[in-house]
Amino acid sequence: MEPMALTGWPRDGRGALLAATLGIGVGVASTVAYTRGLGWLQGGELAAYDRLVRWRAGSAPPSERVAIVRIREEEIAEYGHPLPDAVLARALRAIAAQEPRAIGVDLYREAPRPGESRTGWEELSALFRSDPRIVAIEKLPEPGEPGVPPPPFAAGTDRVGFSDVVIDRDGVVRRGLLFLWDENDRPALSLPLRVALLDLGAQGRALAPDPEDPEQVRLGDTTIPPLDGTFGAYQDVDAGGYQYPLDFAAAPEGFPTYDLDDVLDGHLPEGALRDRVVLLGTTSASVKDDFVTARSGGARVHGVALHAYATDQLLRMGLDGDAPLRSWSDRTELLWIFAWGLVGAGIAFAIPNPIALVVATLGCLGALLGIAGWAFAAGLWVPWLPPSIAALASSGGVLAERTRRERAERRVLMDLFGRFNSRRVADELWSRRAEFMRGGRPAPRRLIITAMLTDLKGYTQAAETMDPAALMDWVNEYMNAMTRLIEEGNGGMVDDYTGDGIKANFGVPLAGADPEQEARDARAAVRCALAMGRELERLAEDWRARGLPVALMRVGLFTGEAIVGSLGSAERMKYTTVGDTVNTAARLESFHKEDAVSPARDGRAPLFRILIGDTTRRHLGDEEFELEDLGVHTLRGRAEPVRIFRVWGFVEEKEEV
């Protein structure tokens, strides 16, 4: 008998499941990777990215290098919009007096129209030319949009930065810009980069090509690789210009922020803006200049604050060596997805218990999330959603395949055994299926069984004289009664019907592995044969009363080793026994069949004869059955002689007589 596999699967069944597991893991991972390549997972991945951004930024300290001067609704109500040139010039002088390193003016500015006063404009123009720390803005032209040029006094200088922002398809800002090139391939610098360079220049740092790759730039000692169209979760996005990932790494309170009125009235704290980059911009709700960012969680952030985040990050790159977020190559990400697809499939293969599988799968997803979070904190964007889907789907796929195979094997077992075994036996068969199944069908085994062969004497004559329908009813009545006694009453298994004969086995399919069980099977077979004889006598009385013929039954029993297994195709299969034991039982049934019926010791002629071999006799003992030794005989087709015994009945029946 073959040992049980660790998971309850037969060895070859486990091998087939392993092959299916690998196929499912690879297939699911391929599907996820293909779906990801189409961009269908990008929204979910970016949402997960935003959560990681908020998680990492939540522990960041406030910025010490960037401050904001805001123009609120109150100042707009007081001074108007746009802010008059004279008021703006006054504000810039007050800010400059605080000794900042750079001043970024996030306000578009147009020259006065003919007939309008130019006093404030001239004052503003002179201030810009005299103070190299002030940077103006422009909005670059786009297809269908003319853009907004810088103020004329700043045009052509290196103190203009563009205010353009990269917005993802879901309306969220996650990327920043260093440069954009016009149609003549001339570079323009962003406002955050312009003001950051003024601060960095004051501290001996500069923007330069990377020594190892001149196509990339460095701020201080930090290289900033340009993003491509498949950076991280992005799939074929517009990577025009020189883009980098924004990290929004400032405390929730963001940046020191002061009101324009406080600046104009001289109410700023002493040194509040010293050595900082100051950004002046509007935070009024009436001026549409706000964005949703990866950090904001759906809330809107004013444009001046967005520039402040970008400026702070550029300063950290140039001064502190903070590297921008990195991602793996497309090939590495693909391998990562495939690896977790196989991990999920492997977990489902190794853990057959559904509850344990759910716990293990959730643990797998938790570990994946932990790895992604740890990597993100270290500056690496590791995909989380695609491998999670691959792991979960492959685990579910293997579970479904395992369930399908189990149902198929259970169906085979129940088709073969369920109709003639009790529910207890059927359940035990299933729990011990590793002993029975191989490649989706019962595996051949060598077992010690007691084989039973029966035949009806008188069937041929009845068949020649009876109406076909009446004959079939008569035979079926006999077969039903005998089958019920074999299968329901004595734990046997009907193997086959041959016209008027029955082939049955005792010890199949749950054969014993010890002599005591073999003896129990042999005794059960003899008891069953006697019960069948008594049932035949009852049927005979009924048949006589109905005018039907009466047949005589011969039974042969032999105990020994037999090969048991399945024969037939997948559509039609039977579980049977073959070998010398079965052949010997058949020879015992037909032994001297013409003289099968002889008077019993009480003088009456029984309707049945039961012959057993010496191997069965050794298991019976001397107290239960009345036996007659018929001597040693050589049976047809068998070289070794067999001692034959006739079973007359139970010992207690003889004593009663």
C-alpha positions as CSV (number, residue, x, y, z in Angstrom):
1,M,0.0,0.0,0.0
2,E,1.5,3.4,-1.0
3,P,2.1,6.0,1.7
4,M,-0.1,9.0,1.9
5,A,1.3,12.3,0.4
6,L,1.8,15.1,2.8
7,T,-1.1,17.2,1.5
8,G,-3.4,14.3,1.0
9,W,-2.7,14.2,-2.7
10,P,-1.4,11.1,-4.5
11,R,2.2,11.5,-5.7
12,D,1.4,11.8,-9.4
13,G,-1.7,13.9,-8.6
14,R,0.5,16.3,-6.5
15,G,2.9,16.5,-9.4
16,A,0.1,17.3,-11.8
17,L,-1.1,20.0,-9.4
18,L,2.4,21.4,-9.1
19,A,2.6,21.7,-12.9
20,A,-0.8,23.4,-12.9
21,T,0.3,25.7,-10.1
22,L,3.3,26.9,-12.1
23,G,1.1,27.4,-15.1
24,I,-1.5,29.4,-13.1
25,G,1.2,31.5,-11.5
26,V,2.9,32.3,-14.8
27,G,-0.5,32.8,-16.5
28,V,-1.9,35.1,-13.9
29,A,1.3,37.2,-13.7
30,S,1.4,37.5,-17.5
31,T,-2.2,38.7,-17.5
32,V,-1.5,41.2,-14.7
33,A,1.7,42.4,-16.5
34,Y,-0.2,42.8,-19.8
35,T,-3.1,44.6,-18.1
36,R,-0.6,46.9,-16.4
37,G,1.1,47.6,-19.7
38,L,-2.2,48.8,-21.1
39,G,-2.5,51.3,-18.2
40,W,-5.6,49.7,-16.7
41,L,-3.9,49.5,-13.2
42,Q,-2.4,52.9,-13.3
43,G,-5.2,54.7,-11.4
44,G,-5.1,52.2,-8.6
45,E,-1.3,52.2,-8.5
46,L,-1.2,56.0,-8.3
47,A,-3.7,56.0,-5.6
48,A,-1.5,53.6,-3.6
49,Y,1.5,55.8,-4.4
50,D,-0.4,58.9,-3.0
51,R,-1.0,57.0,0.3
52,L,2.7,56.2,0.5
53,V,3.6,59.9,-0.2
54,R,1.3,61.0,2.6
55,W,2.6,58.3,5.0
56,R,6.3,59.3,4.4
57,A,5.6,63.0,4.4
58,G,3.7,62.8,7.7
59,S,7.0,62.5,9.7
60,A,8.8,65.2,7.8
61,P,9.9,68.4,9.7
62,P,8.7,71.9,8.7
63,S,10.7,73.6,6.0
64,E,13.4,76.0,7.3
65,R,14.4,77.2,3.9
66,V,11.2,78.4,2.2
67,A,8.5,80.9,3.3
68,I,5.3,82.1,1.7
69,V,3.9,85.6,1.6
70,R,0.2,85.2,0.7
71,I,-2.3,87.5,-0.8
72,R,-5.6,86.7,0.8
73,E,-9.2,87.7,-0.1
74,E,-8.9,90.6,2.4
75,E,-5.9,92.1,0.5
76,I,-7.7,91.7,-2.9
77,A,-10.7,93.4,-1.5
78,E,-8.5,96.2,-0.3
79,Y,-6.1,96.7,-3.2
80,G,-7.9,95.0,-6.1
81,H,-6.8,92.3,-8.5
82,P,-4.4,92.2,-10.0
83,L,-2.3,93.8,-7.3
84,P,-1.3,97.4,-8.3
85,D,2.3,97.7,-9.4
86,A,3.0,100.3,-6.7
87,V,1.7,98.0,-4.0
88,L,3.6,95.1,-5.3
89,A,6.8,97.2,-5.5
90,R,6.2,98.2,-1.9
91,A,5.8,94.6,-0.8
92,L,8.9,93.5,-2.6
93,R,11.0,96.2,-0.9
94,A,9.7,95.1,2.5
95,I,10.5,91.5,1.8
96,A,13.9,92.3,0.4
97,A,14.7,94.3,3.6
98,Q,14.3,91.0,5.5
99,E,17.4,89.7,3.6
100,P,16.0,86.6,1.9
101,R,18.2,84.7,-0.6
102,A,15.6,84.8,-3.4
103,I,12.1,86.1,-4.0
104,G,9.8,84.4,-6.4
105,V,6.8,86.4,-7.6
106,D,4.0,84.0,-8.5
107,L,2.0,86.8,-10.1
108,Y,1.6,87.5,-13.8
109,R,2.4,91.1,-14.6
110,E,1.5,93.1,-17.7
111,A,2.8,96.6,-18.8
112,P,0.3,99.5,-18.3
113,R,-2.0,100.2,-21.2
114,P,-1.7,103.6,-23.0
115,G,-3.2,106.3,-20.9
116,E,-2.7,104.4,-17.6
117,S,-0.3,105.7,-14.9
118,R,3.2,104.2,-15.2
119,T,4.5,105.4,-11.9
120,G,4.1,102.1,-10.1
121,W,5.3,100.2,-13.2
122,E,8.5,102.2,-13.4
123,E,9.1,101.7,-9.7
124,L,8.6,98.0,-10.1
125,S,10.8,97.8,-13.1
126,A,13.6,99.7,-11.4
127,L,13.3,97.4,-8.3
128,F,13.6,94.3,-10.5
129,R,16.7,95.6,-12.3
130,S,18.4,96.6,-9.0
131,D,17.7,93.5,-7.0
132,P,19.0,90.2,-8.6
133,R,17.2,88.2,-6.0
134,I,13.7,88.8,-7.6
135,V,12.4,86.2,-10.1
136,A,9.3,86.8,-12.3
137,I,7.1,84.2,-13.8
138,E,5.7,83.3,-17.2
139,K,3.4,80.6,-18.6
140,L,4.8,78.9,-21.6
141,P,2.6,78.5,-24.7
142,E,0.9,75.2,-25.3
143,P,-1.0,73.9,-28.4
144,G,-4.2,76.0,-28.5
145,E,-3.0,78.3,-25.7
146,P,-0.8,81.4,-26.2
147,G,0.6,81.3,-22.7
148,V,1.5,84.4,-20.6
149,P,4.8,86.2,-21.3
150,P,6.9,87.6,-18.5
151,P,6.8,91.3,-17.7
152,P,8.8,93.2,-20.3
153,F,11.4,94.4,-17.9
154,A,12.3,90.7,-17.1
155,A,12.1,89.3,-20.7
156,G,15.4,87.9,-22.0
157,T,16.9,87.8,-18.5
158,D,17.8,84.7,-16.5
159,R,15.4,85.8,-13.7
160,V,12.2,84.4,-15.2
161,G,10.8,81.0,-14.3
162,F,7.8,79.3,-15.8
163,S,4.8,78.4,-13.6
164,D,3.7,75.4,-15.7
165,V,2.6,72.4,-13.7
166,V,2.4,68.7,-14.8
167,I,-1.0,67.3,-14.0
168,D,-1.7,63.6,-14.3
169,R,-4.8,62.3,-16.1
170,D,-6.7,61.9,-12.8
171,G,-6.1,65.6,-12.0
172,V,-3.4,65.1,-9.4
173,V,0.1,66.8,-9.4
174,R,2.8,64.2,-8.7
175,R,5.6,65.4,-10.9
176,G,7.7,68.6,-11.0
177,L,9.5,70.3,-13.9
178,L,13.1,71.5,-14.1
179,F,13.1,72.5,-17.8
180,L,10.9,72.8,-20.8
181,W,12.2,73.4,-24.4
182,D,10.5,75.7,-26.9
183,E,10.1,74.9,-30.6
184,N,13.6,76.3,-31.2
185,D,15.0,73.9,-28.6
186,R,15.8,76.7,-26.2
187,P,15.4,75.7,-22.5
188,A,13.3,77.5,-20.0
189,L,13.6,77.0,-16.3
190,S,10.8,76.6,-13.8
191,L,10.2,79.1,-11.0
192,P,11.2,76.7,-8.3
193,L,14.5,75.9,-10.0
194,R,15.2,79.6,-10.6
195,V,14.8,80.6,-7.0
196,A,16.5,77.5,-5.7
197,L,19.6,78.2,-7.9
198,L,19.8,81.7,-6.3
199,D,19.9,80.2,-2.9
200,L,22.3,77.4,-3.9
201,G,24.6,79.9,-5.6
202,A,24.8,81.9,-2.5
203,Q,26.1,78.7,-0.7
204,G,28.5,77.6,-3.4
205,R,26.3,75.0,-5.1
206,A,25.3,75.0,-8.7
207,L,23.4,73.2,-11.5
208,A,25.7,71.1,-13.7
209,P,25.7,68.1,-16.0
210,D,26.3,64.8,-14.3
211,P,29.9,63.8,-14.9
212,E,29.0,60.2,-15.7
213,D,26.0,61.0,-17.9
214,P,25.9,64.5,-19.4
215,E,22.2,64.0,-20.4
216,Q,21.4,64.2,-16.7
217,V,21.8,67.2,-14.4
218,R,23.1,67.6,-10.8
219,L,22.2,69.9,-8.1
220,G,25.1,70.1,-5.8
221,D,26.1,66.4,-5.4
222,T,22.7,65.0,-6.3
223,T,21.9,63.6,-9.7
224,I,18.3,64.1,-10.9
225,P,17.5,61.5,-13.6
226,P,14.7,62.7,-15.9
227,L,11.5,60.6,-15.7
228,D,10.6,58.5,-18.7
229,G,7.1,57.5,-19.8
230,T,7.1,54.3,-17.7
231,F,8.5,55.5,-14.5
232,G,7.0,53.5,-11.6
233,A,3.3,52.9,-12.2
234,Y,3.2,55.3,-15.2
235,Q,2.4,53.7,-18.5
236,D,3.2,55.7,-21.6
237,V,2.6,59.2,-20.1
238,D,3.9,62.4,-21.5
239,A,7.4,62.8,-20.1
240,G,8.1,66.0,-22.0
241,G,10.6,68.4,-20.6
242,Y,12.8,67.4,-17.7
243,Q,10.6,65.9,-15.0
244,Y,11.3,64.6,-11.5
245,P,9.0,63.1,-8.8
246,L,7.8,65.5,-6.2
247,D,8.1,64.1,-2.7
248,F,6.1,66.8,-0.8
249,A,8.3,66.2,2.2
250,A,7.4,69.0,4.5
251,A,5.4,68.9,7.8
252,P,1.6,69.2,7.6
253,E,1.8,72.8,8.5
254,G,4.1,73.3,5.5
255,F,5.9,76.5,5.4
256,P,6.1,79.7,7.4
257,T,3.4,81.8,5.9
258,Y,2.8,85.6,6.3
259,D,0.0,87.9,5.2
260,L,0.7,90.6,2.7
261,D,-0.8,93.2,5.1
262,D,1.7,92.2,7.7
263,V,4.5,92.7,5.2
264,L,3.2,96.1,4.1
265,D,2.6,97.3,7.6
266,G,6.0,96.2,8.8
267,H,4.6,93.6,11.3
268,L,6.9,90.8,10.3
269,P,9.0,89.3,13.1
270,E,12.6,90.3,13.0
271,G,14.6,88.0,10.7
272,A,11.5,86.0,9.7
273,L,12.6,85.8,6.1
274,R,16.3,86.0,6.5
275,D,18.3,83.5,4.3
276,R,15.1,82.0,3.1
277,V,13.5,81.6,-0.4
278,V,10.3,83.7,-0.3
279,L,7.4,83.0,-2.6
280,L,4.8,85.7,-3.1
281,G,1.5,84.5,-4.4
282,T,-2.3,84.4,-4.1
283,T,-4.3,82.1,-1.8
284,S,-7.6,83.8,-2.4
285,A,-10.5,81.6,-3.4
286,S,-11.6,84.1,-6.0
287,V,-8.4,83.6,-7.9
288,K,-8.3,80.2,-9.5
289,D,-4.8,78.9,-8.8
290,D,-5.1,75.6,-6.9
291,F,-4.3,72.0,-7.5
292,V,-4.8,68.5,-6.0
293,T,-1.5,66.9,-5.1
294,A,-0.3,63.4,-4.1
295,R,0.2,64.9,-0.6
296,S,-3.2,66.7,-0.2
297,G,-5.5,63.7,-0.2
298,G,-8.1,65.3,-2.4
299,A,-7.9,68.7,-0.9
300,R,-6.7,71.6,-3.1
301,V,-3.3,73.3,-2.7
302,H,-2.6,76.8,-3.9
303,G,-0.1,77.3,-6.7
304,V,2.3,79.2,-4.5
305,A,2.3,76.4,-2.0
306,L,3.0,73.9,-4.8
307,H,6.0,75.9,-5.9
308,A,7.1,76.0,-2.3
309,Y,7.1,72.2,-2.1
310,A,9.1,71.9,-5.3
311,T,11.6,74.6,-4.2
312,D,12.1,73.0,-0.8
313,Q,12.8,69.6,-2.5
314,L,15.3,71.1,-4.9
315,L,17.1,72.8,-2.0
316,R,17.3,69.5,-0.1
317,M,18.7,67.9,-3.2
318,G,21.4,70.5,-3.6
319,L,22.3,71.0,0.0
320,D,21.4,67.8,1.9
321,G,22.0,65.2,-0.8
322,D,18.3,64.1,-0.8
323,A,18.0,61.9,-3.9
324,P,14.7,61.9,-5.9
325,L,12.5,58.9,-5.8
326,R,13.8,56.0,-7.9
327,S,12.0,53.1,-9.6
328,W,13.1,49.8,-11.0
329,S,13.5,49.1,-14.7
330,D,10.6,47.8,-16.6
331,R,12.2,44.3,-16.7
332,T,12.8,44.2,-13.0
333,E,9.2,45.3,-12.3
334,L,8.0,42.5,-14.6
335,L,10.1,39.9,-12.7
336,W,8.8,41.3,-9.4
337,I,5.2,40.7,-10.6
338,F,6.0,37.2,-11.8
339,A,7.8,36.4,-8.5
340,W,4.7,37.3,-6.4
341,G,2.4,35.5,-8.8
342,L,4.4,32.4,-8.2
343,V,4.6,33.1,-4.5
344,G,0.8,33.3,-4.3
345,A,0.4,30.1,-6.3
346,G,3.0,28.3,-4.2
347,I,1.2,29.2,-1.0
348,A,-2.1,27.8,-2.3
349,F,-0.2,24.7,-3.5
350,A,1.5,24.1,-0.1
351,I,-1.5,24.9,2.1
352,P,-4.7,22.9,1.4
353,N,-6.7,24.2,4.3
354,P,-8.9,27.1,3.1
355,I,-8.8,29.0,6.4
356,A,-5.0,28.6,6.7
357,L,-4.7,29.6,3.1
358,V,-6.6,32.8,3.6
359,V,-4.4,33.7,6.6
360,A,-1.2,32.9,4.7
361,T,-2.4,34.9,1.7
362,L,-3.3,37.9,3.8
363,G,0.1,37.6,5.4
364,C,1.7,37.5,2.0
365,L,-0.1,40.7,1.0
366,G,0.9,42.3,4.3
367,A,4.5,41.4,3.7
368,L,4.4,42.8,0.2
369,L,2.9,46.1,1.6
370,G,5.6,46.2,4.2
371,I,8.3,45.7,1.6
372,A,6.8,48.4,-0.6
373,G,6.5,50.8,2.4
374,W,10.1,50.1,3.6
375,A,11.4,50.6,0.0
376,F,9.5,53.8,-0.4
377,A,10.9,55.2,2.8
378,A,14.3,54.4,1.4
379,G,13.5,56.3,-1.8
380,L,12.5,53.4,-4.1
381,W,9.1,53.1,-5.7
382,V,8.4,49.3,-5.6
383,P,5.1,48.3,-7.3
384,W,2.6,47.0,-4.8
385,L,-0.8,46.7,-6.5
386,P,0.1,44.5,-9.5
387,P,2.1,41.9,-7.5
388,S,-0.7,41.9,-4.9
389,I,-3.3,41.2,-7.6
390,A,-1.0,38.6,-9.1
391,A,-0.4,36.9,-5.7
392,L,-4.1,37.0,-4.8
393,A,-5.4,35.9,-8.2
394,S,-2.9,33.1,-8.6
395,S,-3.6,31.9,-5.0
396,G,-7.3,31.9,-5.9
397,G,-6.7,30.2,-9.2
398,V,-4.7,27.4,-7.6
399,L,-7.4,27.0,-4.9
400,A,-10.0,26.8,-7.6
401,E,-7.9,24.2,-9.5
402,R,-7.3,22.2,-6.4
403,T,-11.1,22.3,-5.7
404,R,-11.8,21.2,-9.2
405,R,-9.4,18.3,-9.0
406,E,-10.7,17.3,-5.6
407,R,-14.3,17.3,-6.9
408,A,-13.3,15.3,-10.0
409,E,-11.5,12.8,-7.8
410,R,-14.3,12.7,-5.3
411,R,-16.8,12.1,-8.2
412,V,-14.6,9.3,-9.5
413,L,-14.4,7.7,-6.0
414,M,-18.1,8.1,-5.3
415,D,-19.1,6.8,-8.8
416,L,-17.0,3.7,-8.1
417,F,-17.7,3.2,-4.4
418,G,-20.5,5.6,-3.2
419,R,-23.4,3.5,-4.4
420,F,-22.5,0.4,-2.3
421,N,-20.7,1.9,0.7
422,S,-22.1,3.6,3.7
423,R,-21.5,7.3,4.2
424,R,-18.9,6.5,6.8
425,V,-17.0,4.4,4.4
426,A,-17.4,6.9,1.6
427,D,-16.0,9.7,3.8
428,E,-13.1,7.5,4.9
429,L,-12.4,6.7,1.3
430,W,-12.1,10.4,0.6
431,S,-9.9,11.1,3.6
432,R,-7.6,8.3,2.5
433,R,-7.7,9.2,-1.2
434,A,-4.0,9.2,-1.5
435,E,-4.1,5.4,-1.2
436,F,-6.6,5.1,-4.1
437,M,-6.0,7.9,-6.6
438,R,-3.3,8.3,-9.2
439,G,-3.7,10.6,-12.2
440,G,-7.4,11.1,-11.5
441,R,-8.3,7.4,-11.2
442,P,-7.9,4.7,-8.6
443,A,-4.3,3.4,-8.5
444,P,-3.6,-0.3,-8.8
445,R,-2.6,-2.1,-5.6
446,R,-2.0,-5.5,-4.2
447,L,-4.4,-6.4,-1.4
448,I,-5.4,-9.4,0.6
449,I,-9.1,-9.9,-0.1
450,T,-11.7,-12.6,0.0
451,A,-13.2,-13.0,-3.4
452,M,-16.8,-14.3,-3.9
453,L,-18.2,-15.8,-7.2
454,T,-21.8,-16.9,-7.4
455,D,-23.8,-18.6,-10.2
456,L,-27.5,-19.8,-10.6
457,K,-28.2,-23.3,-11.6
458,G,-31.4,-23.4,-13.6
459,Y,-31.1,-19.9,-15.1
460,T,-30.4,-21.3,-18.6
461,Q,-33.6,-23.4,-18.6
462,A,-35.6,-20.5,-17.3
463,A,-34.2,-18.2,-20.0
464,E,-35.4,-20.6,-22.7
465,T,-39.0,-20.9,-21.5
466,M,-39.8,-17.5,-19.9
467,D,-41.0,-14.3,-21.5
468,P,-38.0,-11.9,-21.7
469,A,-39.6,-9.2,-19.5
470,A,-40.7,-11.8,-16.9
471,L,-37.2,-13.3,-17.0
472,M,-35.5,-9.9,-16.4
473,D,-37.9,-9.2,-13.5
474,W,-37.1,-12.6,-12.0
475,V,-33.3,-12.2,-12.3
476,N,-33.4,-8.6,-11.1
477,E,-35.4,-9.6,-8.0
478,Y,-32.7,-12.1,-7.2
479,M,-29.8,-9.7,-8.0
480,N,-31.3,-6.9,-5.9
481,A,-31.7,-9.1,-2.9
482,M,-28.2,-10.6,-3.1
483,T,-26.6,-7.2,-3.8
484,R,-28.3,-5.6,-0.8
485,L,-27.0,-8.4,1.4
486,I,-23.4,-8.1,0.1
487,E,-23.1,-4.3,0.1
488,E,-25.4,-3.1,2.9
489,G,-25.4,-6.0,5.3
490,N,-21.9,-7.4,5.2
491,G,-19.5,-4.7,3.9
492,G,-18.7,-6.3,0.6
493,M,-18.4,-4.7,-2.8
494,V,-20.1,-6.0,-5.9
495,D,-17.6,-6.0,-8.7
496,D,-19.5,-7.3,-11.6
497,Y,-22.6,-9.1,-12.9
498,T,-22.2,-11.8,-15.4
499,G,-25.7,-12.8,-16.6
500,D,-26.9,-14.8,-13.6
501,G,-23.6,-14.6,-11.7
502,I,-22.2,-12.1,-9.2
503,K,-18.6,-11.2,-8.5
504,A,-18.0,-9.6,-5.1
505,N,-15.0,-8.7,-3.0
506,F,-14.5,-8.4,0.8
507,G,-11.7,-6.2,1.9
508,V,-12.1,-3.7,-0.9
509,P,-11.6,-0.8,-1.1
510,L,-10.7,-0.4,2.6
511,A,-8.5,-3.4,3.0
512,G,-6.9,-4.2,6.2
513,A,-3.1,-4.2,6.6
514,D,-3.0,-6.9,9.3
515,P,-4.1,-10.6,9.7
516,E,-6.9,-9.7,12.1
517,Q,-8.6,-7.5,9.4
518,E,-8.1,-10.2,6.8
519,A,-9.8,-12.7,9.1
520,R,-12.7,-10.3,9.7
521,D,-13.1,-9.9,5.9
522,A,-13.1,-13.7,5.4
523,R,-15.7,-14.3,8.2
524,A,-17.9,-11.5,6.8
525,A,-17.8,-13.1,3.3
526,V,-18.9,-16.5,4.8
527,R,-21.7,-14.9,6.8
528,C,-22.8,-13.0,3.7
529,A,-22.9,-16.2,1.7
530,L,-25.0,-18.0,4.3
531,A,-27.3,-15.0,4.4
532,M,-27.6,-15.1,0.7
533,G,-28.6,-18.8,0.8
534,R,-31.3,-18.1,3.4
535,E,-32.6,-15.2,1.3
536,L,-32.7,-17.5,-1.8
537,E,-34.8,-20.0,0.2
538,R,-37.2,-17.2,1.1
539,L,-37.3,-16.1,-2.5
540,A,-38.0,-19.7,-3.7
541,E,-41.1,-19.9,-1.5
542,D,-42.4,-16.8,-3.1
543,W,-41.5,-17.9,-6.6
544,R,-43.3,-21.2,-6.2
545,A,-46.4,-19.4,-5.0
546,R,-46.2,-17.2,-8.1
547,G,-45.5,-20.0,-10.5
548,L,-42.0,-18.9,-11.2
549,P,-39.0,-21.3,-11.6
550,V,-36.7,-21.9,-8.7
551,A,-32.9,-21.8,-9.2
552,L,-30.1,-23.1,-7.1
553,M,-27.1,-21.0,-6.2
554,R,-23.4,-22.0,-6.1
555,V,-20.9,-19.8,-4.1
556,G,-17.1,-19.9,-4.2
557,L,-15.0,-18.0,-1.7
558,F,-11.2,-17.8,-1.6
559,T,-8.9,-15.5,0.4
560,G,-5.5,-14.3,-1.0
561,E,-3.6,-11.6,-2.7
562,A,-5.3,-9.9,-5.7
563,I,-4.5,-6.9,-7.8
564,V,-7.2,-4.2,-7.5
565,G,-7.6,-1.2,-9.7
566,S,-9.7,0.5,-12.3
567,L,-10.4,-0.7,-15.8
568,G,-12.0,1.3,-18.6
569,S,-11.9,4.8,-19.9
570,A,-12.5,8.1,-18.1
571,E,-16.1,8.0,-19.3
572,R,-16.8,4.4,-18.2
573,M,-14.7,2.9,-15.5
574,K,-15.1,0.1,-13.0
575,Y,-13.1,-0.9,-10.0
576,T,-12.3,-4.6,-10.2
577,T,-10.0,-7.3,-8.9
578,V,-7.9,-9.7,-10.9
579,G,-5.5,-12.5,-10.1
580,D,-5.2,-16.1,-8.9
581,T,-7.4,-15.4,-5.9
582,V,-10.3,-14.4,-8.1
583,N,-9.7,-17.3,-10.5
584,T,-9.6,-19.8,-7.7
585,A,-12.9,-18.5,-6.2
586,A,-14.5,-18.9,-9.7
587,R,-13.2,-22.5,-9.9
588,L,-14.6,-23.3,-6.4
589,E,-18.0,-22.0,-7.5
590,S,-18.0,-24.3,-10.5
591,F,-16.4,-27.3,-8.8
592,H,-18.5,-30.4,-9.6
593,K,-21.3,-28.0,-10.5
594,E,-23.6,-30.7,-11.8
595,D,-23.5,-32.4,-8.4
596,A,-23.6,-29.1,-6.5
597,V,-26.8,-29.8,-4.6
598,S,-26.7,-32.8,-2.2
599,P,-28.8,-33.6,0.8
600,A,-27.8,-31.8,4.0
601,R,-27.1,-33.6,7.1
602,D,-30.7,-33.1,8.2
603,G,-31.8,-34.9,5.1
604,R,-33.2,-31.9,3.2
605,A,-31.8,-30.6,0.0
606,P,-30.6,-27.0,0.3
607,L,-31.0,-24.5,-2.5
608,F,-27.3,-23.3,-2.2
609,R,-23.8,-24.6,-1.9
610,I,-20.9,-22.6,-0.4
611,L,-17.3,-23.9,-1.1
612,I,-14.3,-22.2,0.4
613,G,-10.5,-22.7,0.0
614,D,-8.1,-23.6,2.8
615,T,-6.8,-20.0,2.9
616,T,-10.3,-18.8,3.9
617,R,-10.7,-21.7,6.3
618,R,-7.7,-20.7,8.3
619,H,-9.3,-17.4,9.1
620,L,-12.6,-18.8,10.4
621,G,-11.8,-20.6,13.6
622,D,-13.8,-23.6,14.8
623,E,-16.7,-22.0,16.8
624,E,-18.8,-20.1,14.3
625,F,-19.4,-22.1,11.2
626,E,-20.2,-25.8,10.5
627,L,-17.7,-26.9,7.9
628,E,-17.1,-30.2,6.0
629,D,-13.6,-31.0,4.7
630,L,-14.0,-32.2,1.1
631,G,-10.3,-33.0,0.7
632,V,-7.6,-31.8,-1.6
633,H,-8.4,-31.2,-5.2
634,T,-6.6,-29.8,-8.3
635,L,-8.8,-27.2,-9.8
636,R,-8.9,-26.4,-13.5
637,G,-6.3,-23.9,-14.5
638,R,-4.5,-24.1,-11.2
639,A,-1.2,-26.0,-10.7
640,E,-1.3,-26.2,-6.9
641,P,-4.0,-28.3,-5.3
642,V,-6.5,-26.7,-2.9
643,R,-8.1,-28.2,0.1
644,I,-11.8,-27.5,-0.2
645,F,-14.4,-27.0,2.5
646,R,-18.2,-26.8,2.3
647,V,-20.0,-24.4,4.6
648,W,-23.2,-25.9,5.8
649,G,-24.3,-23.1,8.2
650,F,-23.6,-21.7,11.7
651,V,-22.6,-24.0,14.6
652,E,-25.6,-22.8,16.7
653,E,-28.0,-23.8,13.9
654,K,-26.6,-27.4,14.0
655,E,-27.0,-27.5,17.8
656,E,-30.6,-26.3,17.5
657,V,-31.4,-29.1,15.0
